[in-house]
Amino acid sequence: MLKDFKPVLGILLRFIIIYLVLLFAYQFYLNGSKDFGLDPFSRVIANQVNAVQNVLNYPSALYDDAKNEQVWFYVKEQYVTRMVEGCNAISVMILFVSFIFAFYKGPKTFVFVGASLVILYIMNLLRIVGLNVVMAEYKEYGKMFHDFVFPAAIYGSVVVLWLIWIKFFALKHESA
């Protein structure tokens, strides 16, 4: 009877192991940068969001609040949002990568993960820009966009990429 579940258990075990390894590595990274305020990866994203907003004619600046491990976005002469570690989507990317590698299919797995991480990175960047624009222009909708619309965008992107991986790569039978 256990033979029937062996493939599923193998996938589940791979997922758990990969997820835990990546999660612990990320926590180690965060612990190493704790004394310097916001972690370097989140800071890079904040700088890129700031640059995109300036290109889109939303004059922006960053205010570093190292003590509280955050960076504030100053957009159109007002503080609209703050960037904290959770905004960098790394935890979402760790979950995504763990799932894809649980269904490992050789070198194409690495290519798919690399391309997908670029897509998720860009989606997250646009998500933060969008939130800042909403907060600068339509503050009354800010909570709804922060709590529902933009998380749906990033998690929806993850689900679509997972479905693409499963449909076109993981379950596709290779011809002999």
C-alpha positions in Angstrom: 0.0 0.0 0.0 2.8 2.4 0.8 4.2 1.8 -2.7 1.2 3.7 -4.1 2.1 6.8 -2.2 5.9 6.6 -2.7 6.0 9.2 -5.5 3.8 11.6 -3.6 5.8 11.1 -0.4 9.1 11.7 -2.4 7.8 15.0 -3.8 6.5 16.0 -0.3 9.8 15.1 1.3 11.9 17.0 -1.3 9.6 20.1 -0.9 10.0 20.1 2.9 13.8 19.6 2.8 14.3 22.3 0.2 12.0 24.7 1.9 13.6 24.3 5.3 17.2 24.6 3.9 16.2 27.8 2.0 14.3 29.2 5.0 17.2 28.6 7.4 19.7 30.1 4.9 17.5 33.2 4.5 17.2 33.5 8.3 21.0 33.2 8.6 21.3 36.0 6.0 18.8 38.2 7.9 20.5 37.6 11.2 23.8 38.7 9.6 22.5 42.0 8.5 20.3 42.8 11.6 22.7 45.4 13.0 22.6 47.5 9.8 18.9 48.3 9.6 17.0 47.0 6.6 18.6 44.0 4.9 20.6 44.7 1.7 18.3 42.9 -0.6 15.3 44.8 0.6 17.3 48.0 0.4 18.1 47.3 -3.3 14.4 46.8 -4.0 13.6 50.1 -2.2 16.1 51.9 -4.3 14.8 50.4 -7.5 11.2 51.2 -6.6 12.3 54.8 -5.9 14.0 55.0 -9.3 10.9 53.6 -11.1 8.6 56.1 -9.3 10.9 59.0 -10.3 10.8 57.8 -13.9 7.0 57.6 -13.7 6.9 61.3 -12.6 6.2 60.5 -8.9 9.0 62.4 -7.3 10.3 60.1 -4.6 12.9 59.9 -1.9 13.9 57.4 0.7 14.2 58.0 4.4 16.3 55.4 6.2 15.1 54.3 9.6 17.9 51.8 10.5 16.8 51.6 14.2 13.4 50.1 13.1 14.8 48.1 10.2 12.8 50.0 7.6 12.9 52.5 4.8 10.2 55.1 4.3 9.0 56.1 0.8 8.6 59.9 0.5 6.4 60.4 -2.6 4.9 63.7 -3.8 6.0 65.4 -0.6 4.4 62.9 1.8 5.5 59.7 3.6 3.2 57.1 2.0 4.6 53.7 2.9 7.5 51.9 4.5 9.6 49.1 3.2 10.3 46.3 5.7 11.9 42.9 5.2 8.6 41.2 4.5 8.0 43.4 1.4 10.9 41.9 -0.6 8.9 38.7 -1.5 11.8 36.4 -0.6 9.5 34.2 1.5 7.2 33.9 -1.5 10.1 33.1 -3.7 11.4 30.4 -1.3 8.0 28.7 -1.3 7.9 28.9 -5.1 11.4 27.5 -5.6 10.7 24.7 -3.1 7.6 23.6 -5.0 9.3 23.7 -8.4 12.3 21.7 -7.2 10.1 19.2 -5.6 9.1 18.3 -9.1 12.7 18.4 -10.4 13.0 17.7 -14.1 16.7 18.1 -14.8 18.5 21.3 -16.1 15.3 22.8 -17.4 14.2 23.2 -13.7 17.0 25.7 -13.2 16.1 27.6 -16.3 12.5 27.8 -15.3 13.3 28.8 -11.8 15.7 31.5 -12.9 13.2 33.0 -15.4 10.3 32.7 -13.0 12.3 34.5 -10.2 13.0 37.4 -12.6 9.2 37.6 -13.3 8.4 37.4 -9.6 11.0 40.1 -8.8 9.6 42.4 -11.4 6.0 41.7 -10.2 7.0 42.5 -6.7 8.8 45.7 -7.7 5.7 46.8 -9.6 3.5 45.8 -6.7 5.4 48.2 -4.4 5.4 51.0 -6.9 1.6 50.5 -7.4 1.0 50.6 -3.7 3.0 53.8 -3.3 1.1 55.4 -6.2 -2.2 54.4 -4.7 -1.2 55.7 -1.3 0.0 59.0 -2.8 -3.1 59.5 -5.0 -6.0 57.5 -3.4 -5.1 57.0 0.2 -8.6 55.9 1.1 -8.1 52.7 -1.0 -4.6 52.0 0.4 -5.6 49.4 3.0 -7.7 47.4 0.4 -4.8 47.5 -2.1 -2.2 46.6 0.5 -4.2 43.8 2.0 -6.0 42.3 -1.0 -5.2 43.6 -4.5 -1.4 43.6 -4.5 -1.0 40.3 -2.5 -3.4 38.7 -5.0 -1.2 40.0 -7.8 2.0 38.4 -6.4 0.4 35.2 -5.2 -1.6 34.9 -8.4 1.7 35.2 -10.3 3.1 32.4 -8.2 0.1 30.1 -8.9 0.2 30.8 -12.6 3.9 30.0 -12.8 3.3 26.8 -10.7 0.5 25.8 -13.1 2.8 26.4 -16.1 5.5 24.3 -14.5 3.2 21.4 -13.7 1.2 21.5 -17.0 4.1 22.0 -19.5 7.1 20.6 -17.7 6.6 18.4 -14.6 3.8 16.2 -15.9 4.8 16.2 -19.6 5.9 12.8 -20.7 9.3 12.9 -22.4 9.4 11.2 -25.8 11.8 8.3 -26.2 
